[in-house]
């Protein structure tokens, strides 16, 4: 599992997009089964941003499904 913690880039939309894209492309290239994206709990704004980025057609075709961890709302799992 590849893990991406967005706490360090949460103020930069470009940084968020870049971190997510890099992780998705790396996971696909290296055949990693799951990417864990950690936007944190907070108000949910960053989680919604992450989900919106993952809905982009050029990224959506690379993975099978996305889920918000039912036990931890501050974690988004992307399955390949």
C-alpha positions as CSV (number, residue, x, y, z in Angstrom):
1,X,0.0,0.0,0.0
2,X,1.2,3.5,-0.9
3,X,0.4,6.2,1.5
4,X,0.0,10.0,0.7
5,X,-0.4,12.4,3.7
6,X,-1.8,15.7,2.5
7,X,-1.3,17.6,5.8
8,X,1.8,19.4,4.4
9,X,0.1,20.6,1.2
10,X,-3.5,21.3,2.3
11,X,-3.3,25.0,1.5
12,X,-2.2,24.6,-2.1
13,X,-4.7,23.2,-4.7
14,X,-1.8,22.7,-7.1
15,X,0.1,20.7,-4.4
16,X,-2.9,18.5,-3.6
17,X,-3.5,17.8,-7.3
18,X,0.1,17.0,-7.9
19,X,0.5,14.7,-4.9
20,X,-2.7,12.7,-5.8
21,X,-1.7,12.4,-9.5
22,X,1.8,11.4,-8.6
23,X,0.6,8.7,-6.3
24,X,-2.0,7.3,-8.7
25,X,0.5,7.2,-11.6
26,X,3.1,5.6,-9.4
27,X,0.7,3.0,-8.1
28,X,-0.5,2.1,-11.6
29,X,3.1,1.9,-12.9
30,X,4.4,-0.2,-9.9
31,X,1.2,-2.3,-9.7
32,X,0.5,-1.3,-6.1
33,X,-3.0,-2.6,-5.1
34,X,-4.1,0.3,-2.9
35,X,-3.3,4.0,-2.3
36,X,-4.1,5.5,1.0
37,X,-4.7,9.2,0.8
38,X,-4.8,11.0,4.2
39,X,-6.6,14.3,4.0
40,X,-7.3,14.3,7.8
41,X,-10.6,14.6,9.6
42,X,-11.3,18.3,10.0
43,X,-14.3,19.9,8.3
44,X,-14.2,17.5,5.3
45,X,-13.3,20.2,2.8
46,X,-9.9,18.6,1.9
47,X,-11.6,15.2,1.6
48,X,-14.2,16.6,-0.8
49,X,-11.3,18.2,-2.8
50,X,-9.5,14.8,-2.9
51,X,-12.7,13.0,-4.1
52,X,-13.2,15.7,-6.8
53,X,-9.7,15.3,-8.1
54,X,-10.2,11.5,-8.2
55,X,-13.3,12.0,-10.3
56,X,-11.4,13.5,-13.2
57,X,-11.8,11.3,-16.2
58,X,-8.1,10.9,-16.9
59,X,-7.5,9.6,-13.3
60,X,-10.8,7.7,-13.0
61,X,-9.9,5.3,-15.8
62,X,-6.7,4.2,-13.9
63,X,-8.4,2.7,-10.8
64,X,-11.3,0.4,-9.9
65,X,-12.9,2.1,-7.0
66,X,-12.6,4.8,-4.2
67,X,-13.8,4.5,-0.7
68,X,-13.8,6.7,2.4
69,X,-12.6,4.4,5.2
70,X,-15.7,3.6,7.3
71,X,-13.6,3.4,10.5
72,X,-11.6,6.6,9.8
73,X,-13.2,9.5,7.8
74,X,-9.7,11.1,7.5
75,X,-8.6,8.4,5.1
76,X,-9.5,7.7,1.5
77,X,-8.6,4.4,-0.1
78,X,-8.1,4.1,-3.9
79,X,-8.2,0.4,-5.1
80,X,-6.6,-0.7,-8.4
